[in-house]
Amino acid sequence: MNVREYYTYLSGAREELWNFLRALPEADLGRPLIEGGDRFRCIKDLVLHVIDVEDHWLHDVARGGQGVSARYPHDWVRPRAEEYALPWILQYGSEVQEQTRAFLASGPDLAARVRLIRDDPQGETVTLDALLWHVMTHEVRHAAQVSLLIRLLGHTPPWLDFLRFVRPQPAPAQG
């Protein structure tokens, strides 16, 4: 498994989740279901946060300020995403996803070191590969939270498991 293959899966799962969310009432998507959550309280908060993390780490940090968040002004620390319509959030996500797909298709050097704090010459670095895995794992964790919140609203979330998107192949016949 490599980052390009896994991002392809993740993009498919993301589209399934987003299509499901489009069918839910806006009021449900912005309903504060996480009591005491100072940053993330509702489904839209988590969706917006996942998009922000991908845009920040991949496009602003790893690619040197090529993110699209400036076109979607909001408070990324405390998103209060109930204030934004779902189509606005998903448009932002679509732009980030297209940039990521194009970046991965360009064949970046996954062994390249990425400085986590760009203006700190003594700062820590990780490989681009590790940073991509961080971003993708982050999304999977929050997608699970979104699925739980969908259940708390009384709905059955879509099946987003890896094997739904990459079907196992039958074993070759022996002998």
N, C-alpha and C positions, 0 to 999 in steps of 0.2 A: 504494500500500500504506500502510495506517495501523496504528497500534498495536493497535486493536481487532481488525482482520482478522488480523493476525499472531498475536496472542494466541490467537485461535480456532484457527488452525493448530497453534500450539504446544501447546495443550490437547489436541488430537486426537492429536498425535504422542506426547505425554506418556502419554496413556491407553494407546496401543499399546505403548509401552515398559514401562509398569507391568504391563500384562496379561502381557507376555512374561516379566517378572521373576517374577511370581507363580508361573509354571510351573517355575521353576528351583529346585533344592534350596537351602535356606537356607545350607547349608555353602558352596556356590559363591558365593553373594552376599556372604558375609563373608570369603571367602578373600583373604588379602593378596597381591594380584597386582602391586602397584606397590612394588617393592623400594626401600627408602630413603625412602619417602613418610612424612614425619613428620605430615602432616595427613590425607591421603587415601590409603588403601591398598587399598580394595576398592570393589566396586560400590555397596554400601549407604552407604559414606562419601560418595561422589559424589552419590548421589540425595538424601541428607539435606542435604548442603551446598547443592545447588541450591534446595531448599525453604527453607532458612534464609536464603539471599540474597534470594529474592523476599519472604519475610515481613519481613525486616529493612528493605530499602530501600523497598518499597512501603507496607507497613503501619505499621512502626515509625517510619521517618524521614519519608516523604512524607505519611503520614496521621496522624502524631503519636501513636504508641504504640498502634495498634489491631491489632498483630500477635497471633498465637496461640501463639507459642513458649513462653510461660509454662505452657501446658497440656501441653507436651511437653518436660520438663526434660532437657537433655543439654548437653554441652560443645560449643558450636558452633565453637570454634577447632580442637579435635582431637576429632572426633565419636566415634571408636571405635564406629561404627555396627554392627559385628558383635555388639555387646551387645544390640541391639534387634531385635525381630522385624520383618520386612518390613511386615506389616499395620499396625503402630504407626507406622512411617515414612510409609507411604502415607496413613494417616488424617490425619496432620499435613499432608501435602501436599494432600490433598483439601480440608481446611478453608482453607488458604491460597489455593488455586485458586478456591474459591467466593467468598472475600472479594475476590479480584482481579477476577473476573468481575462481581460486583455493583458494585464500584468503577468499572470501565470502563463498565458499563451506565448508571451515574448521570451520565455526560457530564462528567467532570472537565475543568477548564481545563488542557489539555496545555501551554499556554504559561506557566503559573504557574511561578514560581521556587521551587525546593526547596533549602533549606539542608542541605548534606551533613552538617554537624555541628550538630545542633539548638541546643545551648547555647552556640554561638560566634557572637555577633552579627556578627563581622567575617569569618566563615567563607565559603567558596566556595559558590556555588549553581549549579544546572543547571536546565534546564526539566524539568517532569514528563515530557514527551515523551522527552527524552534519557535520563532515569533509567529509564523503561520499556524503551527500546531496549537500554540497558545490561543490565538484568535478563534480557531475552529472549535477547540475544546470548550472555550468560553461560550460560544453560541449553543453548543449541544446542551450544556448545563442549563442555560437560561431557557432554551426551548422546552426542556423538561418542566421547568417552573411554569411556563406559559401553559403547557398541557395540563398541569395540576389546576391552575386557575380556571381553565376552560371547564374542567370537571366540577369545580366548586360552583360554577355558574349553572350546572345541571346539563352540560352537553358532553358528548363523547368526542375527544380530540382525534384528529387524523393520526393514522399509523405512520410514524416517521422513522422507523427502524431502518438501519443500513440495509438489511437483507431485502427490504421491500424495493429498494432502488437498484441493488446489485444482486440479482438472483443467483443462488448457487447453481452450479452446473452438475449434471449427473456424472458419477464416476465412470471412467471409460470401462468398457467391457473387458474382462480378463480372459485370457486364454484363447 
